[in-house]
Amino acid sequence: MNDGAQNRVVLESSTAELTFEWFQRIVAVYCLGFGVLYWIRLIGFYPGPLWRFDLMPVHWQLAAATLAVFFPFAAAGLWMLASWGPVIWFICALTETIMYAGYPQLFGERWAIVATHAAVAAVYIALRLVVHIQRRRRRG
């Protein structure tokens, strides 16, 4: 056998890798939805009280404007499977977790959002570990 046959690179994706890719794309859609919701609130289309940018308290103005930009940016990165996509998602998730768990007197309590972010992070870490372990086994 020659060295080329022994060092052949496998280009096929494993089931775990495909699952990880689809998981990132599902989270991308979820991020895009959150981004659109923040934009709806910022432009005043939302029917709730004080949900127009000029009527919001300053802490909501800062949070809503930041997340309205970051969530769609995270969605783009996750959809493209770019390495920075999960990082931007983590910034968004951390921001909302701090908002709703750390300052419920300002932002309200939304434990469902905090739990969703925690679940997404746990699944992400688990899939990432499975993919990493499979790649190490493939290498030898």
C-alpha positions in Angstrom: 0.0 0.0 0.0 1.2 3.5 -0.7 1.1 6.4 1.8 -1.7 8.1 -0.1 -4.1 5.2 0.5 -3.2 5.0 4.2 -3.6 8.8 4.9 -6.9 9.0 3.0 -9.2 11.8 4.5 -12.8 10.9 5.0 -15.1 13.6 3.8 -18.3 12.0 4.8 -20.2 13.6 7.7 -21.2 11.4 10.6 -24.8 11.4 11.9 -23.6 13.4 15.0 -22.1 16.0 12.7 -25.2 16.3 10.6 -27.3 16.5 13.7 -25.1 19.2 15.1 -25.4 21.2 11.8 -29.2 20.9 11.8 -29.3 21.8 15.5 -27.4 25.0 14.8 -29.7 25.9 12.0 -32.8 25.3 14.2 -31.3 27.6 16.8 -30.6 30.1 14.0 -34.3 30.2 13.1 -35.1 30.6 16.8 -32.6 33.5 17.0 -34.0 35.2 13.9 -37.5 35.0 15.5 -36.2 36.6 18.7 -34.5 39.3 16.6 -37.7 40.1 14.7 -39.6 40.3 18.0 -37.1 42.8 19.4 -37.4 44.8 16.2 -41.2 44.7 16.4 -41.0 46.1 19.9 -38.5 48.8 18.9 -40.5 50.2 16.0 -43.7 50.3 18.1 -45.7 47.6 16.4 -46.0 45.7 19.6 -49.4 46.3 21.4 -48.0 46.3 24.9 -47.6 49.5 27.0 -44.2 51.2 26.8 -43.0 49.0 23.9 -41.9 51.7 21.6 -38.3 52.8 21.7 -39.0 56.4 22.7 -41.4 55.3 25.5 -39.1 52.5 26.9 -37.1 53.0 30.1 -33.4 53.4 29.5 -32.5 49.9 30.6 -35.0 48.4 28.1 -33.7 50.7 25.4 -30.2 49.4 25.9 -31.2 45.8 26.1 -33.7 45.8 23.2 -31.5 47.7 20.8 -28.5 45.4 21.5 -30.5 42.2 21.2 -32.3 43.4 18.1 -28.9 43.6 16.4 -27.2 40.6 18.0 -29.9 38.0 17.5 -30.2 38.3 13.7 -26.4 38.4 13.6 -26.2 35.2 15.6 -28.8 33.6 13.4 -26.7 34.4 10.3 -23.6 32.9 11.9 -25.4 29.8 13.1 -27.1 29.2 9.8 -23.8 29.5 7.9 -22.1 27.2 10.5 -19.5 29.9 11.1 -17.4 29.6 14.2 -18.5 33.0 15.5 -22.2 32.1 15.3 -22.4 30.2 18.6 -20.3 32.9 20.3 -22.8 35.6 19.3 -25.7 33.4 20.4 -23.9 32.9 23.8 -23.7 36.7 24.2 -27.4 37.0 23.5 -28.3 34.1 25.8 -26.1 35.5 28.6 -27.6 39.0 28.1 -31.2 37.7 28.4 -30.3 35.4 31.3 -28.9 38.3 33.2 -31.9 40.4 32.3 -34.6 38.0 33.4 -32.8 36.1 36.2 -30.5 38.8 37.5 -32.8 41.8 37.3 -36.4 40.6 37.3 -37.5 43.8 39.0 -36.5 45.7 35.9 -37.2 43.3 33.1 -39.7 40.9 34.6 -39.4 37.2 35.2 -39.2 35.0 32.1 -38.0 31.7 33.4 -39.1 29.9 30.2 -36.5 32.0 28.2 -33.8 31.3 30.7 -34.6 27.6 30.7 -34.6 27.5 26.9 -31.2 29.1 26.8 -29.9 26.6 29.3 -31.3 23.7 27.4 -29.9 24.9 24.1 -26.5 25.4 25.7 -26.6 21.9 27.2 -27.6 20.3 23.9 -24.9 22.3 22.1 -22.2 21.2 24.5 -23.4 17.5 24.4 -23.4 17.5 20.5 -20.0 19.3 20.4 -18.5 16.6 22.7 -19.9 13.8 20.7 -18.6 15.2 17.4 -15.2 15.8 19.0 -15.0 12.3 20.4 -16.0 10.8 17.0 -13.3 12.9 15.2 -10.6 11.8 17.6 -11.6 8.1 17.1 -11.5 8.6 13.3 -8.0 10.0 13.4 -6.7 7.0 15.2 
